[in-house]
Amino acid sequence: MPVEAKLANLGLTLPTPPKPVAAYIPCVRTGNLVVVSGQLPFAAGKLLATGRVPSVVDLEQAQECARQCVLNGLAILKAELDGNWSNLVKVVRVGVFVQSDDGYAEQPQVANGASQLLVDVLGEAGRHARAAVGVNALPLNAPVEVEFTFEVSELA
């Protein structure tokens, strides 16, 4: 089933690829890898939430933010692939950064929001290596930031 059809079955659509908020580019392709810059949970030009997890943003909200980061990352990848999803081989690695309260240790649970959506949409190609890291601050006070490395066909 095509990526957009799987997203539609989940009640989701890819947004317009978000613009960078600083001096960087959305992705870099080198050989058969596409590295997508860290994505914040922007939807319709606004962050879904701001603040630390879990005192301001609860686990469920943080997981939703991680899922939005995935949608943004996939939108950037789709643009890089000129819309041709058949050139995606697999997700190689996902890095999830969670703006966390001192002592909070559930970053892997937040990251599961991103990981599960990748598997739901991409199947086996969505399974990946991952890091889930707690940090004391993120850009724009976002609760979550997610970065991606994808393997693509060299001819893409």
C-alpha positions as CSV (number, residue, x, y, z in Angstrom):
1,M,0.0,0.0,0.0
2,P,1.4,3.4,-0.9
3,V,2.7,5.7,1.9
4,E,-0.1,8.3,1.4
5,A,-2.7,5.6,1.5
6,K,-1.3,4.2,4.8
7,L,-1.3,7.7,6.2
8,A,-4.9,8.3,5.1
9,N,-5.9,5.0,6.8
10,L,-4.4,6.5,10.0
11,G,-6.3,9.8,9.4
12,L,-3.0,11.6,8.6
13,T,-1.6,13.6,5.7
14,L,1.9,14.9,5.1
15,P,2.3,18.6,5.6
16,T,4.1,21.0,3.3
17,P,7.8,20.4,4.1
18,P,8.7,22.8,7.0
19,K,11.2,25.6,6.4
20,P,14.4,25.7,8.5
21,V,14.2,28.0,11.5
22,A,18.0,28.8,11.4
23,A,21.0,28.5,9.1
24,Y,20.8,24.9,7.8
25,I,19.1,23.0,5.1
26,P,16.3,20.5,5.6
27,C,18.2,17.5,4.4
28,V,21.5,16.3,2.9
29,R,22.0,13.5,0.6
30,T,25.3,11.6,0.4
31,G,25.4,8.5,-1.7
32,N,22.4,6.4,-0.7
33,L,21.8,8.1,2.6
34,V,19.5,11.1,3.3
35,V,20.0,12.8,6.6
36,V,17.0,14.9,7.6
37,S,17.7,17.8,10.0
38,G,16.1,17.7,13.4
39,Q,12.4,18.3,13.1
40,L,10.3,20.2,15.6
41,P,6.5,19.4,16.1
42,F,5.2,22.1,13.8
43,A,1.7,21.8,12.4
44,A,0.2,24.6,10.4
45,G,3.1,26.8,11.2
46,K,2.8,26.4,15.0
47,L,4.4,24.1,17.6
48,L,1.9,21.6,18.9
49,A,3.2,22.2,22.4
50,T,6.0,23.9,24.3
51,G,7.8,23.1,27.5
52,R,9.4,20.3,29.5
53,V,8.1,16.7,29.7
54,P,6.3,15.7,31.9
55,S,5.7,18.8,34.0
56,V,4.3,21.0,31.2
57,V,3.8,18.5,28.4
58,D,2.5,15.1,29.4
59,L,3.6,11.8,27.9
60,E,0.7,11.5,25.5
61,Q,1.2,15.0,24.2
62,A,4.9,14.4,23.8
63,Q,4.3,11.2,21.8
64,E,1.9,13.3,19.6
65,C,4.7,15.8,19.1
66,A,7.1,13.0,18.2
67,R,4.6,11.8,15.6
68,Q,4.3,15.3,14.1
69,C,8.1,15.4,13.8
70,V,7.9,12.2,11.8
71,L,5.3,13.6,9.5
72,N,7.5,16.7,8.9
73,G,10.5,14.5,8.3
74,L,8.6,12.3,5.8
75,A,7.4,15.4,4.0
76,I,11.1,16.5,3.6
77,L,12.1,13.1,2.4
78,K,9.2,13.0,-0.1
79,A,10.4,16.3,-1.6
80,E,14.0,14.9,-1.7
81,L,12.7,11.8,-3.6
82,D,10.5,13.9,-5.9
83,G,7.5,12.1,-4.5
84,N,8.8,8.6,-5.6
85,W,8.4,6.5,-2.4
86,S,9.7,3.4,-4.3
87,N,13.2,4.9,-3.9
88,L,13.0,4.6,-0.1
89,V,14.9,1.5,1.1
90,K,14.5,1.9,4.8
91,V,14.8,4.1,7.9
92,V,18.3,3.6,9.2
93,R,18.3,5.7,12.4
94,V,16.1,8.0,14.4
95,G,17.4,10.4,17.1
96,V,14.8,11.7,19.5
97,F,15.5,14.6,21.9
98,V,13.1,15.2,24.7
99,Q,13.2,18.4,26.7
100,S,12.9,16.8,30.1
101,D,12.4,17.6,33.7
102,D,15.3,16.7,36.0
103,G,15.0,13.0,36.9
104,Y,12.7,12.2,34.1
105,A,13.7,8.8,32.5
106,E,10.8,8.0,30.1
107,Q,12.4,9.4,26.9
108,P,12.1,6.0,25.2
109,Q,8.3,6.1,25.8
110,V,8.2,9.5,24.1
111,A,10.4,8.2,21.2
112,N,7.9,5.3,20.7
113,G,5.5,7.8,19.3
114,A,7.9,8.4,16.4
115,S,9.1,4.8,16.1
116,Q,5.6,3.3,16.0
117,L,4.4,5.7,13.3
118,L,7.3,4.9,11.1
119,V,6.6,1.2,11.3
120,D,2.8,1.8,10.9
121,V,3.4,3.8,7.7
122,L,6.5,2.1,6.2
123,G,6.2,-1.5,7.5
124,E,9.5,-3.4,7.8
125,A,11.3,-0.5,6.1
126,G,10.3,1.7,9.0
127,R,12.2,-0.4,11.6
128,H,15.3,1.5,12.7
129,A,18.1,2.0,15.2
130,R,17.3,4.8,17.7
131,A,18.6,7.1,20.4
132,A,16.2,8.7,22.9
133,V,17.9,11.5,24.8
134,G,16.8,13.8,27.5
135,V,18.0,17.4,27.2
136,N,17.5,20.5,29.3
137,A,16.4,22.8,26.4
138,L,15.3,22.6,22.7
139,P,14.9,25.3,20.0
140,L,11.8,27.4,20.5
141,N,11.1,25.6,23.7
142,A,9.8,22.6,21.8
143,P,9.2,19.5,23.9
144,V,10.6,17.1,21.2
145,E,13.0,17.2,18.3
146,V,13.5,14.2,15.9
147,E,16.3,13.7,13.4
148,F,16.4,10.9,10.7
149,T,18.7,8.9,8.5
150,F,17.1,7.1,5.5
151,E,18.6,4.7,3.0
152,V,17.4,5.4,-0.5
153,S,18.2,3.9,-3.9
154,E,21.3,5.3,-5.4
155,L,19.5,6.0,-8.7
156,A,16.8,8.1,-7.0
